[in-house]
Each structure stands twice: as C-alpha cells, then as structure tokens.
Amino acid sequence: MSVHAIHLAEDDLSRLRIAYLSPLPPERSGIADYSRELLPYLARHVDVTLFAARPTAVDESVRVQFPVRELDHFPAAYQQFDLALYHMGNSEYHEPFFPLLIQYPGVVVLHDYSIHHFIFERTIGRGDFTGYAREMGYALGIEGMYLAQAVDQGRMTPPVFEVPLNDRLLDASLGLIVHSEYVVEKVRQQGYGRPLRVIQAQIEARPGKSRREKLALPDDSLLFGSFGLITAHKQIGMALRAFRRLREKVPNAHYLLVGDALPDVGLESMIDGLELGEVVHHVGYTADLDRFVDWLYTTDVVINLRYPTMGETSATALRAMAAGKPLIVFDHGWYSEIPNEAAIRVSPMDEDGLLEAMIQLAQAPEVRLQMGRAGLVHTASASHPETVAEVYASELRSILAQRRRRYG
C-alpha cells in the first residue's frame, strides 16, 4: 500500500468525500465539458472538492456550485478525502494531474485507452528523451528503450496506437473506470487486476435549433456534418471523397464541418482539389456549447470517422444521438458498441461502404428519423448524467469498501 494512506471514513460510506481532478471549463477539452455536465449530478451522492492549477480561471458557473482549491494544496489535503478521482485523456490539460496521480493514487477515469500521445508530448516533445525512454522501458522493457531511441533519431514515428503507455497509470490506480467493453478487454489483457468498471460516457440532451439560414442553403438541401477538431485521424479526406461521389446521385447534398483544422490536414486545399468549395461549409471552432449543439441540430446525418482508435469514446457521437441525429461510424472500438438502431457502421477505411451508407440515408428520410429517435432513446436511458452519476457513486463506494476490508 502507498505510504500515502487513503483516509477511510469512520461513518456511513454513503456520503464520500471526493477530491476531483480533471480539466474544467473553459478549457478547450471534451473532458472539461464532460465534467461540467457530470458534477451537479455526482454532487447529489458525494461531497466533491475540485482542484485546479488556477481556481480563479475556472468558469464561474462551476465555481459558484463547488469549492475549487489550488492544485498545489492537494498533496497536503490528500488524506482529508476518502478517494481522489482523476480524469485522464490525451490533451495537455491533463498535465498538472498526471504526476499527482502517480504519487497520490486514486480512482482513474480513463477516457482514452492509449495515452501515448500525452506521454510523448510531455517528454520527448519537450526535448526530454530520457523521460520518454523511461516510460517506453516501463511498458516494454529493453525493447521499449530501443524503440524510444529510434523515435528520437527519426527512424520511426511514435507508436501511439500500438503502445498505449498507460502501464504506470494502471499500476498506480486504486480502481479504473472506462467507457467501453473494448477498453475493458484491452486493460484485462495487460493483466490489470484491480476494480474495473464500465460506466457509460454521459451526455445530457440539450435543446437546440437549426442554423441552416446561416449557411444560405437551398430549402431542399440534405446536410451531412462532421464535428470536432479536424485531424488526420478523423478521416475527413475520405469522407469528402465519398461525398463528392455521392453528389452524382444526390446533387442537393451539402457538407458541414464544425471545428478547427490542424495545418497538416490541408483542409482548404483538399476542398479545392475536390472542387467542393460551393457545397462544403467550414464554420471553424465553436467555443459555446449551445451553439455547437445548434450546428448538430442543423444537420441531417452526422459522420464520425476515426481510424485508428485510441480507445476513445466520442462525445460528438453521443451529442449527435442526444440531438436525434443518425450516425455513420467505423465498426471498431467503442463505435462498435453503439446500438445498431442508431448508427450505420462501415468497415474502417472502406470508402465504398461509406458511400453506400451515405446513399442509403440520403434516400430514406424515414430511416433517418427512426435512427435519430433510437439514438435519443439510448442516450436518455443509458447515458443521462443522473444515471451515470449514480453508477459512479456506487462504484466509488464499492472500491473504498473493498480497500477497507482489505486493509482494515
């Protein structure tokens, strides 16, 4: 057991004291939005104290509901809580929490199975080859150190999908919460033997309105859409190639892109090269969540392609379902667990299969409505924050009770 003993409440375990460490609004992080929606419901079951590097920078709507303490105070306050709850993903916003997670163990919500990208950026991305080699060695032994050297010397690209680099995190955690059976299987294959629970990624249905008038579309237009930061792994190029072919059969089709594009994607030249400038509408990053949801309501079909997968759960796909929109996704990872009634799944990187799915939905408005309703029902029952928070509280109590029985 860690020298940092977990404080065990002497009274009823039904009301735990939880230290909550996660990106928080207004940080540009899907996990910050996740926490914003989960916290009010979780606080019905447990006492929550938030820790942040800059408490005054946390969105006021969060600060008025919860105590927010300086992250620097967490080590001294650690034993005041029954458990620490860490949220981990791949963005830089998790940087302040990772060293604390290792030194002051708690329950970890692993939003991305692989955190290689996060580890890479905080080590070799800052010129710290030794740190990267240490993590690769921790995961793979001497072979990992050789691979790290090859990456550092430019002889290979970082194996971000092949080597998850979550081993140190798993070893430090008191229990693990994940969002899919896919990740459960991966973690168990690594030999993880502590408490492990699938808790559906939560999403709360939000009202929205169409912004179609902002795009000046013809009344009979059919609008496909993709949402979120546009990276090479989101396969927007493939989606637009299939869309160009679709327009031969569905000339009233348009495509909406909501989110910034990374420079290496070459989005504008891609659109120009496919001669789609008049029918692809890129509105860029949308900071306001309500406006983002409005753009979801604007579309007829949401296309959410990611390959390879980091073992992530797509908040965009969940928000699309909560907005009653049909989905087209690749059939792998968490996406394979979306109900058949709410999404058409195509084999990863199968452009012909993607085109077939787009044609199917373009020509069947009643199917689009049925799929949208199925997604809405699914998210309302399985992913509502109230339901999810109850499972969180139950799992946290279970983990603490197990530790209490084990250590007295």
N, C-alpha and C positions, 0 to 999 in steps of 0.2 A: 504493500500500500504506500502511496505517496506520503512523504513527510508532511505534506500539506493536508491535514486530516479534513475530511468532509464533516461539517457540522451536522449532527443528527438532532432534529427537533425532539424534545422530550414529550411534547404534547401530541395531539392528533396529527397524523400526516396529511390530513385532508387539505390543509392550507399551508402550502410550502412557501418558503422564501427563495425566490429565484433571482440570480444575477443574470441579466440578459445582455449578451454581447453580439451585436450584429450591425451591419450598415443600416443607417437610418435616414429618412428623408431630411433634407432634399438631395442626398447623394444620388447620382445617376446610376442606380443599381436596381435590378429587378428584385433583389433580396431586401432592399430597403422598402420597396413597395409592399412586398410580402409581409414584412414585419409591421408596417403601418396597419395593414388590414387584420393581422392576427392578434396584435397586442390587446385591443379592447376586449376581445372575447377571452383570451387567455387570462386576463386580469380578473375575470369573474371566478376563476378557480384557484389562482395562486397569487401571491404578492410579488410584483415584478419591480425590480430596480434596473434601470438602463445605465449602461456605462458607455461613454463616448469620449473620443480624444478631445473634442471641442463641444462641450454641452450647449453653449450658447448658440452654436451654429445649427443645432438640431431644429427641425421645423417646429414652429410654435404650437401647431396643432397636436404634436406629440408631447412637447414639454408641459403643456397645461394638464395633461392626463396622467403623466408618470414622472416619478423622480428620475432625474438624469444626473449621474455623478461623473466626476473626472475619471478617465480611464487609469490615470496614474495612481488613483486611490484604490484600485481594485485589489492589488496584492494584499494590502493591509486589511481590506474588508472581506476577503475571500471566505474566511471561516465564519462570518456572520450569516452566511447563506446556506440553505440546505443543499442546493445544487447551483452550478453555473451552467447556463445554456448558451452554447456557441453556434453561430450560423457560419458555415464555410462554403465559399464558391471560388471562382477564379478571378474576380476583379481585384483591383488594387485596394478597394475599400475594406478588404479583409486583413490587410497588412498589420494593423495595430493589434489584432486579436490572436493571430497565429502563435506568436511566441508565448502568450499567456495561456493559450490552450494546452501547449506542451508542458508548461511549468505548473499550471494550476488546473488539473484535469476537471472535466465536466462532461455533460452530455452534448454530443455534437449533432447538429442537423447538417447532413452532407448533401448540399444541393447539386453538386457536380461530383460524379464518382471520381473522375480524374481531376486532380488539382495541379497537374504538371505545369500548365501554363503559369499558374500563380507562383509556384516554386521557382520556375525558370526566371520570371521577371524579377523576383526579389533576390536572386543570387547572380547568376551569370549575366542577366540583363543589366546589372549594376556593376559588372566587372568582377564579381565575386565567384571566380571559378571554383575555389576551394569549397564554398558553401554548396554549390551545385553538385560537385563530385561527392561531397559528404552525403547528400540526400540520395543520389543515384546509388552510392555504395550501400547505404542503409537499406535500399529496396532490393538491390540485385547482387550485392557483394562486389567482388573484384571486377566482375563483368560490367557492372554499372559504372564503376570508375573509369574503365576503358571507354565506355560509351560516352561518358561526360567529356573525356578528353577529345574524342572525335568531334563532338558538338562544338567544343571550344575552338578547335582548329579548323572548323568549317568543313569537315569531311562528311558530316551528316547533319540533317535537320533534327531538332529536338523531337524525341519520340513521344509527343504529347498525348497521343491516343493509345500507344502501345504500353507505356509505363505510367501508371496513374500517380505515382509519387505521393500516395496517401498513407503509406505504411506508418510513418511516425505519428500521424494524426490518429490512426486506428489504434495504435499501441497505447496512446495517451488517454483515449476517451474512456469514460465510465459506461457509456452506452451510446448507441448510434440510432439516429432517426433518418430514414431515407424516404424517397417518394415513389419508388417502383420496385416491383419484384425483380426486374432486370438488375438493379443495383444490389439487392439482397443476394442474388446468386453470385455476382462478382465478388462481393465482400466475403461471403462464406468460402469461396474458392481460395481466398487469401488466408483462410484459417481464423477468421475473426470469431471469437467465442463469447464475447460479452453480449449484453442485451441488445437486440437489433429489432427494430420495428418499422414497418411500412406505415407511414401516415400520408394520406393523400395530400398533395400540394393544394393549398386552399386558394379559393378565388371567390370573391363576392360579386354577384351580379350587380351591375351599376346601370342606372338609366342612361340612355344616350339618344342622340338624334343624328340623322344623316346630314353630312356636309356636302352633299352632291352638288349643290349650287355653287360651291367654291371652285369646283373643277369645271364648271360650264359644260357638262356632259349632255349629249342628246338624251331625250326622255327615254328612249328605248335601249340605252346602253346597258351592257352587262359588265359589272365591275369585279375583277379579281383583285386580290390585295395580298401583300406581304409586309410584315411589320417587325420592327426592332432594328438594332444595329446591323448594317449590311456588311457582312464579312464574306471571305471566300468560301467558308464552310456552310454558309446559308444557301449556296447553290442558286443564287438569283440569276446567274447567267443561263443555267439550264432552264429555269422557269421561264425566262423571257424568250428563249429559243422555241420552247414548246408553245408559248403564247403567240409568237409570230406565225407558227404553223396553224394554230387554232383559228386565227383571223381569216384564213382561207375559207373556213366553214362558217365562222361566226364573225362577220365583219363589224358587228356593233360592239365587240368586246374591247374593253379598256383595262389598264392595269395600274393599280395604286401602290406606291412604295412609301412607307412611313418609317423614317429613321435615317440617321446619318450613314454615309457610306465610307468605309475605310479607303484610303488612297489606292491600296494595291488591288482593289476590286476593279477600278477603272470604269465606274458605272456610266458616266456620261458617254464615254467613247463606245461602250458596249451598246447603249441605247441607240446612238447614232449609227453604229455599224449594222445594227439590225433594222434600221430605218423605222424606228418605233417612236420617234420624238413626239409625234402628234397624239399618241394614244397611251403613252406611259407617263404617269403623273407622280413626280417625286416631291413630296412635301417636307422632307427632312425630319430632323429631330423634333419631337413634341414633348416638352417638359411637363405640361399639365396633363395629369392622368385622365381627367374628364374629357379633354379634347382628344386624347389618344383613343379613348373608348368610342367617342363620336365617329372617328375615322373607321373603326371596326363596324359600327352600325351602317356606315356608308357603303360598304362592300356587299357583294352577293355571295362570294366564295373567298375563303382565306386559304392561301397556300403557304404551308410552313414546312420547309425542307431544310434539314441539317444533316450533313454527312461529311466525315464520320461524326459519331456522337461522343460526347464527353460523359455520358450517363446523366445528362441534364433532364430536367422537366421544364417544358416550355410554358412560361406564364402567358405568352401571347396566345398559344393554342387554347389554354384554359379560358382566357378572356374572350376569345372568339366564340367558344362554346357557350359561355355565360351570356354572350350577346345574341345567341341564337343563330350563329353562322356555321354553315357546313365547312368541313376541313378537308384538305388534301395533304397527306403527310407521307414520309417514307416509312416503310414497315420494318422498323428496328428500334431497339432500346425501349424507352418509355413509350414512344409513339405507338408501338405495337399493343399497348395496354389501353389505348383509347377505345371506347366501345365501338363496335362495328357500325352501329346505327348512326354514329355522329361523324364519322370520317371515312374517306376512301384512302386506303393505304396502298402504295405502289412500291415495288422493289426499289431499293436505293439505287440512284443514278440511272434509272430506266426512263429515258426521255419519252419513248413511245408510250409507255404505261402512263406517264404523267399526262401526255396529250390526250390519251383515251379517257382518263378521269376528268379532265377539263371539259372535253366534248360532252361527256355524259351529263355533267352538272349544268353545262350551258344549255342543253336541250331539254332539261327536265326541271322546270321551276317547282313542281310539286315535290320532287325528291329533295331539292334544296331546302324547302320548308320543313319536310319531315326530319331531315338530318339536323337542321337547326334546332328544332324542338327537342330532339333526342339529346343533343349536347347540353341544352339548357336544363333539362330534367336531371341529367347526370351530374352536372356541376352543382345544382341546387341541393341534391341529396348527398353526394359523396364529398364535395369539395367546399361546402359552405364553411366559413371560418368558425361558426358556432360549433358545428360538428367536429371540425378538426381540432379546435381548442380543447374540447372535452377529451379527445383521444390523447392529445399532448399531456394534459394534466394527469390522466390515468397512467400513462407510461412513465412520467416523471416520478409519480408516487411509487410505482412498481419498482423502478430502478433503485430508489432510495431505500425502500423496504428490503430489497434483496441485499443491499450493502449493509443494512443494519443487522439483518440476520447473520450475515457472514462475519462481520467484524465486531458485533456487539455494541 
